[in-house]
Structure formats: C-alpha cells, structure tokens
C-alpha cells in the first residue's frame, strides 16, 4: 500500500522536474486509513501536484476503492536541483 501511495505522490517528479534536473525527498508522510485484503476490489492510486516552485514542490496521493473508500493518502515535499558536475553550465 505504501508503494501505491508513494507513486501517487510521486507525480512531482513527472510534472515538475525538467530534463537535466534532479530531485530528492525532503519529507514524506504516508497514512494508512484502512487495510487492503485479498477481498478488496480493485483500487486506484491518484496524485496531484499541490505546489510547484523553482526549487521546492509538494504533492499528494490517494488510494481509493471503486466505491470511493479511502485506503491511504500521502504527501511529499521534494527539493529540485541541478546535479553537480553538469558539463553544460
């Protein structure tokens, strides 16, 4: 469940980090609200960027069932930076 929450919250890296940039996690919080079992119907992980600045971005993610039941939610804050040793500076 944590992996799905992280992937939802991981939308920061897909939507805010451009070619040649890197990112690292400053903060991560995962809340498991309800257990997933073998009888749990298919779930969906979704995520959205909450705020995207030049150097810091935040995002959130949720895992929900087809009936809208919330199973987990997560938030992340990422630092966006230029890697050291880049040749094109």
VOGU-3710 file (C-alpha; in Angstrom, 3 decimals, decimal comma):
1> xxxxxxxxxx> 0,000/0,000/0,000  2,864/2,368/0,755  4,254/1,862/-2,751  0,931/2,873/-4,333  0,697/5,954/-2,109  4,252/6,911/-2,978  3,561/6,539/-6,679  0,537/8,790/-6,411  2,514/11,394/-4,526  5,432/10,884/-6,945
11> xxxxxxxxxx> 3,677/12,966/-9,571  6,102/15,735/-8,554  8,912/14,085/-10,451  6,806/13,670/-13,592  5,271/17,120/-13,681  7,829/19,492/-12,219  11,339/18,137/-12,826  12,670/19,097/-16,256  15,388/17,445/-18,302  18,757/17,936/-16,646
21> xxxxxxxxxx> 17,309/18,446/-13,165  17,218/16,036/-10,256  15,141/15,830/-7,091  15,292/14,366/-3,620  12,687/13,864/-0,933  12,674/16,421/1,881  9,619/14,995/3,644  7,268/12,047/3,173  4,152/11,169/5,147  2,005/8,093/4,451
31> xxxxxxxxxx> -1,283/7,483/6,278  -2,863/4,033/6,009  -6,544/4,525/6,744  -7,980/1,086/6,004  -6,368/-2,284/5,373  -6,296/-3,830/1,920  -7,196/-7,530/1,905  -7,465/-10,198/-0,785  -11,207/-9,474/-0,985  -10,687/-5,722/-1,547
41> xxxxxxxxxx> -11,937/-4,765/-5,021  -9,524/-3,076/-7,437  -8,067/0,157/-6,090  -6,782/3,234/-7,884  -3,776/5,398/-6,955  -4,096/9,063/-7,924  -1,829/12,010/-7,304  -1,665/15,719/-7,819  0,906/18,458/-7,518  -0,127/20,788/-4,686
51> xxxxxxxxxx> 2,545/23,441/-5,224  5,487/23,653/-7,620  8,108/26,321/-7,168  11,524/26,683/-8,737  13,266/24,639/-6,006  10,583/23,019/-3,830  7,480/21,097/-4,899  4,784/19,354/-2,875  2,360/16,671/-3,971  -0,272/14,381/-2,524
61> xxxxxxxxxx> -1,582/10,962/-3,445  -4,534/8,780/-2,506  -5,552/5,148/-2,831  -9,303/4,697/-3,231  -11,653/1,838/-3,985  -14,300/1,825/-6,725  -16,927/2,926/-4,186  -14,824/5,912/-3,080  -13,463/4,284/0,079  -10,152/5,870/1,079
71> xxxxxxxxxx> -7,483/3,276/1,916  -4,415/5,517/2,191  -3,153/9,006/1,484  0,323/10,502/1,332  2,096/13,829/0,972  5,623/14,567/-0,150  7,885/17,590/-0,357  10,747/17,438/-2,850  13,831/19,574/-3,425  14,535/20,210/-7,123
81> xxxxxxxxx> 18,159/20,932/-8,028  20,819/20,886/-10,734  23,162/17,906/-10,264  26,829/18,648/-9,601  29,317/18,119/-12,386  26,977/19,029/-15,233  29,020/19,756/-18,366  26,597/22,290/-19,887  26,871/25,060/-17,245
//
